[in-house]
Amino acid sequence: MSNKRWITCICSVVLLLAAGATLSTIGQAPATTTQQRKTSTPYTGDLSIFDYPDRDQKLHINQVIELLRIAPGKSVADIGAGSGWFTVRAAREVAPTGTVYAVDINPEAIQYIDDRAKKEKLTNIKTVLGTADDPGLPSDSVDAVLLLKTYHEVAQPVQLIKNLHAALRPDARVGIIDRKGNGENHGVDKKIVIQEVESAGYRLAEEHDELVKDDKMDYFLIFVAK
């Protein structure tokens, strides 16, 4: 074989190998170095600790309810309901015709709230076993939402808030009460919360940080859908 033909064969093999490598990568998702921010491990311990003395006064819950425009006949979602501390207060406020959806990803919390509602004879509470990215609420079902000391534990916060959108009625208000932190220490920076929620299709309507300081919280944000 002449040198010219030999060189031509080698070039052909190289081109075929290169083409094969290119074809094998078509359709593969590009690698990414972007990591989701850290979140805290959801609490699974004794739920009764959330009903500590003077919590109503420390959190100024009556004012929180007023700012979220929770009133008789309204429908409310308590996302990350835990022991149902806020659920039962909202249920009494919206009675007799309003409804409160108690949402949690912990089946034990759902059972705890079901038992609590029966014990306290509150028939307007509906429990919902949600997921990390979806509260599982019916469409066009709620006038107000509260995530109380919960946002920092949500593993997929942007997707959760996006999926919440369909459940909101016109002019619905979404409240987030939490404390500052690095995401994994049961707190998350206020600027991150605002950025994430706004990216999910909401705008920041009001801030009432001073209202929740007595309960060792750092901010109370109210959002509305754009």
Buried (B, 14 or more C-beta within 10 A) or exposed (E): EEEEEEEEEEEEEEEEEEEEEEEEEEEEEEEEEEEEEEBBEBBEEEBEEBBEEEBBEBBBBEEBBEBBEBBEEBBBBBBBBBBBBBBBBBBBBBBEEBBBBBBBBBEEBBBBBBEBBEEEEBEBBBBBEBBBBBBBBEEEBBBBBBBBBBBBBBBBBBBBBBBBBBBBBEEBBBBBBBBBBBBBEBBBBBEBBBEBBBEBBBEBEEEBEEBBBEBEBBBBBBBBBE
